[in-house]
């Protein structure tokens, strides 16, 4: 196997940006190349709105009565060519009634598609066209709760024309004249090519996909290729794919072209288990060898992501790629459709197999749980395979994108169309920044990755929302994350900082003044930040907690500082409002004495808290004493090297004080909800 990642990491990095301008199809896509923005963009408490009714909501159920049944099984029998989008065939839906009774079977199919006939439980029925694309079958008799039924729809037609994303079905040709047809059903265009129910919460238990194409043409689809029948219809081949993993409607896919199949097996590190990697490429005589080399890295990326997220969830079937002219990539389950072969985009789409496919969002407003995590995985990929410098450069580009939206909101309140659902600066760039910050506030890095694995295990092959992720993170971290999620997921914008500093002897004083990018929505962010003190001979990195609009921090540092940097490793989504400068008036803080120093540098988070407090930046083995307002001692202990948890889960709501060291005046006020 050609090992592209290990052999050509620098070469790919150098050619990545130049290749962007050569991608001629990148006009409208679900996944925008992050480096485009990298080139274009130079690098007290407040109330936050909680999610409620979406301001412009588009529910996945076009008709509420689609919720009367739960889909268990789909069987496709389609006849296609690679030279047009014309479809003829039938789809059988086997489902269970979940309403008290069901009198109508309602599904969705675009009006450009013509229904030839239909049967329910093998009885011929009539289909009527309702509002828009809603199709209704009036049942001969009501079906009771728990009843199973099968509806089979025969149809034909040419789907709505278009190309790229958000179209349903696309026909295109390569530069070398190879025809192709492929489907992208995200977010609500599955109805353009098959009779469906578009609900992310109704995962389909299993699917059989039979696709008949002219001889020499191949089809790539979800799951396992059971058989290729070349004898039943002279001049045609029927590809039978089958998946037994739960799958969302928008992840069902086909890709038809004169492909050549490339298959291999990957052996997981530390295991005798192996899985199939099955790719479909066209133009085999002219296909760019570097492109194939990138795809040959799939096994390594799967192995790495499996080590941090948990075993690739669909490993009993396969993972593969169908190469098309798609302007980006689409994470169709077990078989990604992709048109941009850069390895970090391959990694992005692969991460979706965990975040989006294995665990799907339960509401379109939570689409960041898919796109934010997949974008975050790009930096993980860069860091692991190309090194920390490449990862930081990539994160800087994403940070610039997020900062371009001054009132960007991560939770999507306008779910009416794909432009807001798949907004690059917010859902992708801000989404990955929020995941990165969730990592930064973890008591230990291992706990963050434990959260990701627990999330995958808890909601395996199902659906989850932001509240579910928050609960798992709180259980692992040991403190409330209400402020974090309220600010960063449901709030708008980000903090901006003016930074000044001074040094007197071995005392360094840093002053932060915070404003926000969207003050009409969010007046203040309480957030951890990283400061870097730089000298000619040494650097030190300090995590502080910014809880005030104007806040002063005092540090003891023997080196002579020449500059101070804010957020040097890009852990926090924030913007430098002005050039960091020296301010000699801050010397007064240095003269205030050690008591003030201790108070300023101690970080307590969260505060207020529902259970524990987390305390940092206290010298190891310092005496700690928790008291109530009367001075009664409730707990004593000593500070750890990095983070100490102060217990409070059994305390009643109220104010408490944490005494630090022997100085009775040096205490921190703790608030318990």
Secondary structure as a PSIPRED ss2 file (coil, helix, strand):
# PSIPRED VFORMAT (PSIPRED V4.0)

   1 X C   1.000  0.000  0.000
   2 X C   1.000  0.000  0.000
   3 X C   1.000  0.000  0.000
   4 X H   0.000  1.000  0.000
   5 X H   0.000  1.000  0.000
   6 X H   0.000  1.000  0.000
   7 X H   0.000  1.000  0.000
   8 X C   1.000  0.000  0.000
   9 X H   0.000  1.000  0.000
  10 X H   0.000  1.000  0.000
  11 X H   0.000  1.000  0.000
  12 X H   0.000  1.000  0.000
  13 X H   0.000  1.000  0.000
  14 X H   0.000  1.000  0.000
  15 X H   0.000  1.000  0.000
  16 X H   0.000  1.000  0.000
  17 X H   0.000  1.000  0.000
  18 X H   0.000  1.000  0.000
  19 X H   0.000  1.000  0.000
  20 X H   0.000  1.000  0.000
  21 X C   1.000  0.000  0.000
  22 X C   1.000  0.000  0.000
  23 X C   1.000  0.000  0.000
  24 X C   1.000  0.000  0.000
  25 X C   1.000  0.000  0.000
  26 X C   1.000  0.000  0.000
  27 X C   1.000  0.000  0.000
  28 X C   1.000  0.000  0.000
  29 X C   1.000  0.000  0.000
  30 X C   1.000  0.000  0.000
  31 X C   1.000  0.000  0.000
  32 X C   1.000  0.000  0.000
  33 X C   1.000  0.000  0.000
  34 X H   0.000  1.000  0.000
  35 X H   0.000  1.000  0.000
  36 X H   0.000  1.000  0.000
  37 X H   0.000  1.000  0.000
  38 X H   0.000  1.000  0.000
  39 X H   0.000  1.000  0.000
  40 X H   0.000  1.000  0.000
  41 X C   1.000  0.000  0.000
  42 X C   1.000  0.000  0.000
  43 X C   1.000  0.000  0.000
  44 X C   1.000  0.000  0.000
  45 X C   1.000  0.000  0.000
  46 X C   1.000  0.000  0.000
  47 X C   1.000  0.000  0.000
  48 X C   1.000  0.000  0.000
  49 X C   1.000  0.000  0.000
  50 X C   1.000  0.000  0.000
  51 X C   1.000  0.000  0.000
  52 X C   1.000  0.000  0.000
  53 X C   1.000  0.000  0.000
  54 X C   1.000  0.000  0.000
  55 X C   1.000  0.000  0.000
  56 X E   0.000  0.000  1.000
  57 X C   1.000  0.000  0.000
  58 X C   1.000  0.000  0.000
  59 X C   1.000  0.000  0.000
  60 X C   1.000  0.000  0.000
  61 X C   1.000  0.000  0.000
  62 X C   1.000  0.000  0.000
  63 X C   1.000  0.000  0.000
  64 X H   0.000  1.000  0.000
  65 X H   0.000  1.000  0.000
  66 X H   0.000  1.000  0.000
  67 X H   0.000  1.000  0.000
  68 X H   0.000  1.000  0.000
  69 X E   0.000  0.000  1.000
  70 X E   0.000  0.000  1.000
  71 X E   0.000  0.000  1.000
  72 X E   0.000  0.000  1.000
  73 X E   0.000  0.000  1.000
  74 X E   0.000  0.000  1.000
  75 X E   0.000  0.000  1.000
  76 X E   0.000  0.000  1.000
  77 X E   0.000  0.000  1.000
  78 X E   0.000  0.000  1.000
  79 X E   0.000  0.000  1.000
  80 X C   1.000  0.000  0.000
  81 X C   1.000  0.000  0.000
  82 X C   1.000  0.000  0.000
  83 X C   1.000  0.000  0.000
  84 X C   1.000  0.000  0.000
  85 X C   1.000  0.000  0.000
  86 X E   0.000  0.000  1.000
  87 X E   0.000  0.000  1.000
  88 X E   0.000  0.000  1.000
  89 X E   0.000  0.000  1.000
  90 X E   0.000  0.000  1.000
  91 X E   0.000  0.000  1.000
  92 X E   0.000  0.000  1.000
  93 X E   0.000  0.000  1.000
  94 X E   0.000  0.000  1.000
  95 X E   0.000  0.000  1.000
  96 X E   0.000  0.000  1.000
  97 X E   0.000  0.000  1.000
  98 X C   1.000  0.000  0.000
  99 X C   1.000  0.000  0.000
 100 X C   1.000  0.000  0.000
 101 X E   0.000  0.000  1.000
 102 X E   0.000  0.000  1.000
 103 X E   0.000  0.000  1.000
 104 X E   0.000  0.000  1.000
 105 X E   0.000  0.000  1.000
 106 X E   0.000  0.000  1.000
 107 X E   0.000  0.000  1.000
 108 X E   0.000  0.000  1.000
 109 X C   1.000  0.000  0.000
 110 X C   1.000  0.000  0.000
 111 X C   1.000  0.000  0.000
 112 X C   1.000  0.000  0.000
 113 X E   0.000  0.000  1.000
 114 X E   0.000  0.000  1.000
 115 X E   0.000  0.000  1.000
 116 X E   0.000  0.000  1.000
 117 X E   0.000  0.000  1.000
 118 X E   0.000  0.000  1.000
 119 X E   0.000  0.000  1.000
 120 X E   0.000  0.000  1.000
 121 X C   1.000  0.000  0.000
 122 X C   1.000  0.000  0.000
 123 X E   0.000  0.000  1.000
 124 X E   0.000  0.000  1.000
 125 X E   0.000  0.000  1.000
 126 X C   1.000  0.000  0.000
 127 X E   0.000  0.000  1.000
 128 X E   0.000  0.000  1.000
 129 X E   0.000  0.000  1.000
 130 X C   1.000  0.000  0.000
 131 X C   1.000  0.000  0.000
 132 X C   1.000  0.000  0.000
 133 X C   1.000  0.000  0.000
 134 X E   0.000  0.000  1.000
 135 X E   0.000  0.000  1.000
 136 X E   0.000  0.000  1.000
 137 X E   0.000  0.000  1.000
 138 X E   0.000  0.000  1.000
 139 X E   0.000  0.000  1.000
 140 X E   0.000  0.000  1.000
 141 X E   0.000  0.000  1.000
 142 X E   0.000  0.000  1.000
 143 X E   0.000  0.000  1.000
 144 X E   0.000  0.000  1.000
 145 X C   1.000  0.000  0.000
 146 X C   1.000  0.000  0.000
 147 X C   1.000  0.000  0.000
 148 X E   0.000  0.000  1.000
 149 X E   0.000  0.000  1.000
 150 X E   0.000  0.000  1.000
 151 X E   0.000  0.000  1.000
 152 X E   0.000  0.000  1.000
 153 X E   0.000  0.000  1.000
 154 X E   0.000  0.000  1.000
 155 X E   0.000  0.000  1.000
 156 X E   0.000  0.000  1.000
 157 X E   0.000  0.000  1.000
 158 X E   0.000  0.000  1.000
 159 X C   1.000  0.000  0.000
 160 X C   1.000  0.000  0.000
 161 X C   1.000  0.000  0.000
 162 X C   1.000  0.000  0.000
 163 X C   1.000  0.000  0.000
 164 X C   1.000  0.000  0.000
 165 X C   1.000  0.000  0.000
 166 X C   1.000  0.000  0.000
 167 X C   1.000  0.000  0.000
 168 X E   0.000  0.000  1.000
 169 X E   0.000  0.000  1.000
 170 X E   0.000  0.000  1.000
 171 X E   0.000  0.000  1.000
 172 X E   0.000  0.000  1.000
 173 X E   0.000  0.000  1.000
 174 X C   1.000  0.000  0.000
 175 X C   1.000  0.000  0.000
 176 X C   1.000  0.000  0.000
 177 X C   1.000  0.000  0.000
 178 X C   1.000  0.000  0.000
 179 X E   0.000  0.000  1.000
 180 X E   0.000  0.000  1.000
 181 X E   0.000  0.000  1.000
 182 X E   0.000  0.000  1.000
 183 X E   0.000  0.000  1.000
 184 X E   0.000  0.000  1.000
 185 X C   1.000  0.000  0.000
 186 X C   1.000  0.000  0.000
 187 X C   1.000  0.000  0.000
 188 X C   1.000  0.000  0.000
 189 X C   1.000  0.000  0.000
 190 X H   0.000  1.000  0.000
 191 X H   0.000  1.000  0.000
 192 X H   0.000  1.000  0.000
 193 X C   1.000  0.000  0.000
 194 X C   1.000  0.000  0.000
 195 X C   1.000  0.000  0.000
 196 X E   0.000  0.000  1.000
 197 X C   1.000  0.000  0.000
 198 X C   1.000  0.000  0.000
 199 X C   1.000  0.000  0.000
 200 X C   1.000  0.000  0.000
 201 X C   1.000  0.000  0.000
 202 X C   1.000  0.000  0.000
 203 X C   1.000  0.000  0.000
 204 X E   0.000  0.000  1.000
 205 X C   1.000  0.000  0.000
 206 X E   0.000  0.000  1.000
 207 X E   0.000  0.000  1.000
 208 X E   0.000  0.000  1.000
 209 X E   0.000  0.000  1.000
 210 X E   0.000  0.000  1.000
 211 X E   0.000  0.000  1.000
 212 X E   0.000  0.000  1.000
 213 X E   0.000  0.000  1.000
 214 X E   0.000  0.000  1.000
 215 X C   1.000  0.000  0.000
 216 X C   1.000  0.000  0.000
 217 X C   1.000  0.000  0.000
 218 X E   0.000  0.000  1.000
 219 X E   0.000  0.000  1.000
 220 X E   0.000  0.000  1.000
 221 X E   0.000  0.000  1.000
 222 X C   1.000  0.000  0.000
 223 X C   1.000  0.000  0.000
 224 X E   0.000  0.000  1.000
 225 X E   0.000  0.000  1.000
 226 X E   0.000  0.000  1.000
 227 X E   0.000  0.000  1.000
 228 X E   0.000  0.000  1.000
 229 X E   0.000  0.000  1.000
 230 X C   1.000  0.000  0.000
 231 X C   1.000  0.000  0.000
 232 X C   1.000  0.000  0.000
 233 X C   1.000  0.000  0.000
 234 X C   1.000  0.000  0.000
 235 X C   1.000  0.000  0.000
 236 X E   0.000  0.000  1.000
 237 X E   0.000  0.000  1.000
 238 X E   0.000  0.000  1.000
 239 X E   0.000  0.000  1.000
 240 X E   0.000  0.000  1.000
 241 X E   0.000  0.000  1.000
 242 X E   0.000  0.000  1.000
 243 X E   0.000  0.000  1.000
 244 X C   1.000  0.000  0.000
 245 X C   1.000  0.000  0.000
 246 X C   1.000  0.000  0.000
 247 X E   0.000  0.000  1.000
 248 X C   1.000  0.000  0.000
 249 X H   0.000  1.000  0.000
 250 X H   0.000  1.000  0.000
 251 X H   0.000  1.000  0.000
 252 X C   1.000  0.000  0.000
 253 X C   1.000  0.000  0.000
 254 X E   0.000  0.000  1.000
 255 X E   0.000  0.000  1.000
 256 X E   0.000  0.000  1.000
 257 X E   0.000  0.000  1.000
 258 X C   1.000  0.000  0.000
 259 X C   1.000  0.000  0.000
 260 X E   0.000  0.000  1.000
 261 X E   0.000  0.000  1.000
 262 X E   0.000  0.000  1.000
 263 X E   0.000  0.000  1.000
 264 X E   0.000  0.000  1.000
 265 X E   0.000  0.000  1.000
 266 X E   0.000  0.000  1.000
 267 X E   0.000  0.000  1.000
 268 X C   1.000  0.000  0.000
 269 X C   1.000  0.000  0.000
 270 X C   1.000  0.000  0.000
 271 X C   1.000  0.000  0.000
 272 X C   1.000  0.000  0.000
 273 X C   1.000  0.000  0.000
 274 X E   0.000  0.000  1.000
 275 X E   0.000  0.000  1.000
 276 X E   0.000  0.000  1.000
 277 X E   0.000  0.000  1.000
 278 X E   0.000  0.000  1.000
 279 X E   0.000  0.000  1.000
 280 X E   0.000  0.000  1.000
 281 X E   0.000  0.000  1.000
 282 X C   1.000  0.000  0.000
 283 X C   1.000  0.000  0.000
 284 X C   1.000  0.000  0.000
 285 X C   1.000  0.000  0.000
 286 X C   1.000  0.000  0.000
 287 X C   1.000  0.000  0.000
 288 X C   1.000  0.000  0.000
 289 X H   0.000  1.000  0.000
 290 X H   0.000  1.000  0.000
 291 X H   0.000  1.000  0.000
 292 X H   0.000  1.000  0.000
 293 X H   0.000  1.000  0.000
 294 X H   0.000  1.000  0.000
 295 X H   0.000  1.000  0.000
 296 X C   1.000  0.000  0.000
 297 X C   1.000  0.000  0.000
 298 X H   0.000  1.000  0.000
 299 X H   0.000  1.000  0.000
 300 X H   0.000  1.000  0.000
 301 X H   0.000  1.000  0.000
 302 X H   0.000  1.000  0.000
 303 X H   0.000  1.000  0.000
 304 X H   0.000  1.000  0.000
 305 X H   0.000  1.000  0.000
 306 X H   0.000  1.000  0.000
 307 X H   0.000  1.000  0.000
 308 X H   0.000  1.000  0.000
 309 X H   0.000  1.000  0.000
 310 X C   1.000  0.000  0.000
 311 X C   1.000  0.000  0.000
 312 X C   1.000  0.000  0.000
 313 X C   1.000  0.000  0.000
 314 X C   1.000  0.000  0.000
 315 X C   1.000  0.000  0.000
 316 X C   1.000  0.000  0.000
 317 X C   1.000  0.000  0.000
 318 X C   1.000  0.000  0.000
 319 X E   0.000  0.000  1.000
 320 X E   0.000  0.000  1.000
 321 X E   0.000  0.000  1.000
 322 X E   0.000  0.000  1.000
 323 X E   0.000  0.000  1.000
 324 X C   1.000  0.000  0.000
 325 X C   1.000  0.000  0.000
 326 X C   1.000  0.000  0.000
 327 X C   1.000  0.000  0.000
 328 X C   1.000  0.000  0.000
 329 X E   0.000  0.000  1.000
 330 X E   0.000  0.000  1.000
 331 X C   1.000  0.000  0.000
 332 X C   1.000  0.000  0.000
 333 X C   1.000  0.000  0.000
 334 X C   1.000  0.000  0.000
 335 X E   0.000  0.000  1.000
 336 X E   0.000  0.000  1.000
 337 X E   0.000  0.000  1.000
 338 X E   0.000  0.000  1.000
 339 X C   1.000  0.000  0.000
 340 X C   1.000  0.000  0.000
 341 X C   1.000  0.000  0.000
 342 X C   1.000  0.000  0.000
 343 X H   0.000  1.000  0.000
 344 X H   0.000  1.000  0.000
 345 X H   0.000  1.000  0.000
 346 X H   0.000  1.000  0.000
 347 X H   0.000  1.000  0.000
 348 X H   0.000  1.000  0.000
 349 X H   0.000  1.000  0.000
 350 X H   0.000  1.000  0.000
 351 X H   0.000  1.000  0.000
 352 X C   1.000  0.000  0.000
 353 X C   1.000  0.000  0.000
 354 X C   1.000  0.000  0.000
 355 X E   0.000  0.000  1.000
 356 X C   1.000  0.000  0.000
 357 X C   1.000  0.000  0.000
 358 X C   1.000  0.000  0.000
 359 X E   0.000  0.000  1.000
 360 X E   0.000  0.000  1.000
 361 X E   0.000  0.000  1.000
 362 X C   1.000  0.000  0.000
 363 X C   1.000  0.000  0.000
 364 X H   0.000  1.000  0.000
 365 X H   0.000  1.000  0.000
 366 X H   0.000  1.000  0.000
 367 X C   1.000  0.000  0.000
 368 X H   0.000  1.000  0.000
 369 X H   0.000  1.000  0.000
 370 X H   0.000  1.000  0.000
 371 X H   0.000  1.000  0.000
 372 X H   0.000  1.000  0.000
 373 X H   0.000  1.000  0.000
 374 X H   0.000  1.000  0.000
 375 X H   0.000  1.000  0.000
 376 X H   0.000  1.000  0.000
 377 X H   0.000  1.000  0.000
 378 X H   0.000  1.000  0.000
 379 X H   0.000  1.000  0.000
 380 X H   0.000  1.000  0.000
 381 X H   0.000  1.000  0.000
 382 X H   0.000  1.000  0.000
 383 X H   0.000  1.000  0.000
 384 X H   0.000  1.000  0.000
 385 X H   0.000  1.000  0.000
 386 X H   0.000  1.000  0.000
 387 X C   1.000  0.000  0.000
 388 X H   0.000  1.000  0.000
 389 X H   0.000  1.000  0.000
 390 X H   0.000  1.000  0.000
 391 X H   0.000  1.000  0.000
 392 X H   0.000  1.000  0.000
 393 X H   0.000  1.000  0.000
 394 X H   0.000  1.000  0.000
 395 X H   0.000  1.000  0.000
 396 X H   0.000  1.000  0.000
 397 X H   0.000  1.000  0.000
 398 X H   0.000  1.000  0.000
 399 X H   0.000  1.000  0.000
 400 X H   0.000  1.000  0.000
 401 X H   0.000  1.000  0.000
 402 X H   0.000  1.000  0.000
 403 X H   0.000  1.000  0.000
 404 X C   1.000  0.000  0.000
 405 X C   1.000  0.000  0.000
 406 X C   1.000  0.000  0.000
 407 X C   1.000  0.000  0.000
 408 X C   1.000  0.000  0.000
 409 X E   0.000  0.000  1.000
 410 X C   1.000  0.000  0.000
 411 X C   1.000  0.000  0.000
 412 X C   1.000  0.000  0.000
 413 X C   1.000  0.000  0.000
 414 X E   0.000  0.000  1.000
 415 X C   1.000  0.000  0.000
 416 X C   1.000  0.000  0.000
 417 X C   1.000  0.000  0.000
 418 X H   0.000  1.000  0.000
 419 X H   0.000  1.000  0.000
 420 X H   0.000  1.000  0.000
 421 X H   0.000  1.000  0.000
 422 X C   1.000  0.000  0.000
 423 X C   1.000  0.000  0.000
 424 X H   0.000  1.000  0.000
 425 X H   0.000  1.000  0.000
 426 X H   0.000  1.000  0.000
 427 X H   0.000  1.000  0.000
 428 X H   0.000  1.000  0.000
 429 X H   0.000  1.000  0.000
 430 X H   0.000  1.000  0.000
 431 X H   0.000  1.000  0.000
 432 X H   0.000  1.000  0.000
 433 X H   0.000  1.000  0.000
 434 X H   0.000  1.000  0.000
 435 X H   0.000  1.000  0.000
 436 X H   0.000  1.000  0.000
 437 X H   0.000  1.000  0.000
 438 X H   0.000  1.000  0.000
 439 X H   0.000  1.000  0.000
 440 X H   0.000  1.000  0.000
 441 X C   1.000  0.000  0.000
 442 X C   1.000  0.000  0.000
 443 X C   1.000  0.000  0.000
 444 X C   1.000  0.000  0.000
 445 X H   0.000  1.000  0.000
 446 X H   0.000  1.000  0.000
 447 X H   0.000  1.000  0.000
 448 X H   0.000  1.000  0.000
 449 X H   0.000  1.000  0.000
 450 X H   0.000  1.000  0.000
 451 X H   0.000  1.000  0.000
 452 X H   0.000  1.000  0.000
 453 X H   0.000  1.000  0.000
 454 X H   0.000  1.000  0.000
 455 X H   0.000  1.000  0.000
 456 X H   0.000  1.000  0.000
 457 X H   0.000  1.000  0.000
 458 X H   0.000  1.000  0.000
 459 X C   1.000  0.000  0.000
 460 X C   1.000  0.000  0.000
 461 X C   1.000  0.000  0.000
 462 X C   1.000  0.000  0.000
 463 X E   0.000  0.000  1.000
 464 X E   0.000  0.000  1.000
 465 X C   1.000  0.000  0.000
 466 X H   0.000  1.000  0.000
 467 X H   0.000  1.000  0.000
 468 X H   0.000  1.000  0.000
 469 X H   0.000  1.000  0.000
 470 X H   0.000  1.000  0.000
 471 X H   0.000  1.000  0.000
 472 X H   0.000  1.000  0.000
 473 X H   0.000  1.000  0.000
 474 X H   0.000  1.000  0.000
 475 X H   0.000  1.000  0.000
 476 X H   0.000  1.000  0.000
 477 X H   0.000  1.000  0.000
 478 X C   1.000  0.000  0.000
 479 X C   1.000  0.000  0.000
 480 X C   1.000  0.000  0.000
 481 X C   1.000  0.000  0.000
 482 X H   0.000  1.000  0.000
 483 X H   0.000  1.000  0.000
 484 X H   0.000  1.000  0.000
 485 X H   0.000  1.000  0.000
 486 X H   0.000  1.000  0.000
 487 X H   0.000  1.000  0.000
 488 X H   0.000  1.000  0.000
 489 X C   1.000  0.000  0.000
 490 X C   1.000  0.000  0.000
 491 X C   1.000  0.000  0.000
 492 X E   0.000  0.000  1.000
 493 X C   1.000  0.000  0.000
 494 X C   1.000  0.000  0.000
 495 X E   0.000  0.000  1.000
 496 X E   0.000  0.000  1.000
 497 X E   0.000  0.000  1.000
 498 X E   0.000  0.000  1.000
 499 X E   0.000  0.000  1.000
 500 X E   0.000  0.000  1.000
 501 X E   0.000  0.000  1.000
 502 X E   0.000  0.000  1.000
 503 X E   0.000  0.000  1.000
 504 X E   0.000  0.000  1.000
 505 X C   1.000  0.000  0.000
 506 X C   1.000  0.000  0.000
 507 X E   0.000  0.000  1.000
 508 X E   0.000  0.000  1.000
 509 X E   0.000  0.000  1.000
 510 X E   0.000  0.000  1.000
 511 X E   0.000  0.000  1.000
 512 X E   0.000  0.000  1.000
 513 X E   0.000  0.000  1.000
 514 X E   0.000  0.000  1.000
 515 X E   0.000  0.000  1.000
 516 X E   0.000  0.000  1.000
 517 X C   1.000  0.000  0.000
 518 X C   1.000  0.000  0.000
 519 X C   1.000  0.000  0.000
 520 X C   1.000  0.000  0.000
 521 X C   1.000  0.000  0.000
 522 X C   1.000  0.000  0.000
 523 X C   1.000  0.000  0.000
 524 X C   1.000  0.000  0.000
 525 X C   1.000  0.000  0.000
 526 X C   1.000  0.000  0.000
 527 X E   0.000  0.000  1.000
 528 X E   0.000  0.000  1.000
 529 X E   0.000  0.000  1.000
 530 X E   0.000  0.000  1.000
 531 X E   0.000  0.000  1.000
 532 X E   0.000  0.000  1.000
 533 X E   0.000  0.000  1.000
 534 X E   0.000  0.000  1.000
 535 X E   0.000  0.000  1.000
 536 X C   1.000  0.000  0.000
 537 X C   1.000  0.000  0.000
 538 X C   1.000  0.000  0.000
 539 X E   0.000  0.000  1.000
 540 X E   0.000  0.000  1.000
 541 X E   0.000  0.000  1.000
 542 X E   0.000  0.000  1.000
 543 X E   0.000  0.000  1.000
 544 X E   0.000  0.000  1.000
 545 X E   0.000  0.000  1.000
 546 X E   0.000  0.000  1.000
 547 X C   1.000  0.000  0.000
 548 X C   1.000  0.000  0.000
 549 X C   1.000  0.000  0.000
 550 X E   0.000  0.000  1.000
 551 X E   0.000  0.000  1.000
 552 X E   0.000  0.000  1.000
 553 X E   0.000  0.000  1.000
 554 X E   0.000  0.000  1.000
 555 X E   0.000  0.000  1.000
 556 X E   0.000  0.000  1.000
 557 X C   1.000  0.000  0.000
 558 X C   1.000  0.000  0.000
 559 X C   1.000  0.000  0.000
 560 X C   1.000  0.000  0.000
 561 X E   0.000  0.000  1.000
 562 X E   0.000  0.000  1.000
 563 X E   0.000  0.000  1.000
 564 X E   0.000  0.000  1.000
 565 X E   0.000  0.000  1.000
 566 X E   0.000  0.000  1.000
 567 X C   1.000  0.000  0.000
 568 X C   1.000  0.000  0.000
 569 X C   1.000  0.000  0.000
 570 X C   1.000  0.000  0.000
 571 X C   1.000  0.000  0.000
 572 X C   1.000  0.000  0.000
 573 X C   1.000  0.000  0.000
 574 X E   0.000  0.000  1.000
 575 X E   0.000  0.000  1.000
 576 X E   0.000  0.000  1.000
 577 X C   1.000  0.000  0.000
 578 X C   1.000  0.000  0.000
 579 X C   1.000  0.000  0.000
 580 X C   1.000  0.000  0.000
 581 X E   0.000  0.000  1.000
 582 X E   0.000  0.000  1.000
 583 X C   1.000  0.000  0.000
 584 X H   0.000  1.000  0.000
 585 X H   0.000  1.000  0.000
 586 X H   0.000  1.000  0.000
 587 X H   0.000  1.000  0.000
 588 X H   0.000  1.000  0.000
 589 X H   0.000  1.000  0.000
 590 X H   0.000  1.000  0.000
 591 X C   1.000  0.000  0.000
 592 X C   1.000  0.000  0.000
 593 X C   1.000  0.000  0.000
 594 X H   0.000  1.000  0.000
 595 X H   0.000  1.000  0.000
 596 X H   0.000  1.000  0.000
 597 X H   0.000  1.000  0.000
 598 X H   0.000  1.000  0.000
 599 X H   0.000  1.000  0.000
 600 X H   0.000  1.000  0.000
 601 X H   0.000  1.000  0.000
 602 X C   1.000  0.000  0.000
 603 X E   0.000  0.000  1.000
 604 X E   0.000  0.000  1.000
 605 X E   0.000  0.000  1.000
 606 X C   1.000  0.000  0.000
 607 X C   1.000  0.000  0.000
 608 X C   1.000  0.000  0.000
 609 X E   0.000  0.000  1.000
 610 X C   1.000  0.000  0.000
 611 X C   1.000  0.000  0.000
 612 X C   1.000  0.000  0.000
 613 X E   0.000  0.000  1.000
 614 X E   0.000  0.000  1.000
 615 X E   0.000  0.000  1.000
 616 X E   0.000  0.000  1.000
 617 X C   1.000  0.000  0.000
 618 X C   1.000  0.000  0.000
 619 X C   1.000  0.000  0.000
 620 X C   1.000  0.000  0.000
 621 X C   1.000  0.000  0.000
 622 X C   1.000  0.000  0.000
 623 X E   0.000  0.000  1.000
 624 X E   0.000  0.000  1.000
 625 X E   0.000  0.000  1.000
 626 X E   0.000  0.000  1.000
 627 X E   0.000  0.000  1.000
 628 X E   0.000  0.000  1.000
 629 X C   1.000  0.000  0.000
 630 X C   1.000  0.000  0.000
 631 X C   1.000  0.000  0.000
 632 X C   1.000  0.000  0.000
 633 X E   0.000  0.000  1.000
 634 X E   0.000  0.000  1.000
 635 X E   0.000  0.000  1.000
 636 X E   0.000  0.000  1.000
 637 X E   0.000  0.000  1.000
 638 X E   0.000  0.000  1.000
 639 X C   1.000  0.000  0.000
 640 X C   1.000  0.000  0.000
 641 X C   1.000  0.000  0.000
 642 X C   1.000  0.000  0.000
 643 X E   0.000  0.000  1.000
 644 X E   0.000  0.000  1.000
 645 X E   0.000  0.000  1.000
 646 X E   0.000  0.000  1.000
 647 X C   1.000  0.000  0.000
 648 X C   1.000  0.000  0.000
 649 X C   1.000  0.000  0.000
 650 X C   1.000  0.000  0.000
 651 X C   1.000  0.000  0.000
 652 X C   1.000  0.000  0.000
 653 X C   1.000  0.000  0.000
 654 X E   0.000  0.000  1.000
 655 X E   0.000  0.000  1.000
 656 X E   0.000  0.000  1.000
 657 X E   0.000  0.000  1.000
 658 X E   0.000  0.000  1.000
 659 X E   0.000  0.000  1.000
 660 X E   0.000  0.000  1.000
 661 X C   1.000  0.000  0.000
 662 X C   1.000  0.000  0.000
 663 X C   1.000  0.000  0.000
 664 X C   1.000  0.000  0.000
 665 X C   1.000  0.000  0.000
 666 X C   1.000  0.000  0.000
 667 X E   0.000  0.000  1.000
 668 X E   0.000  0.000  1.000
 669 X E   0.000  0.000  1.000
 670 X E   0.000  0.000  1.000
 671 X E   0.000  0.000  1.000
 672 X E   0.000  0.000  1.000
 673 X C   1.000  0.000  0.000
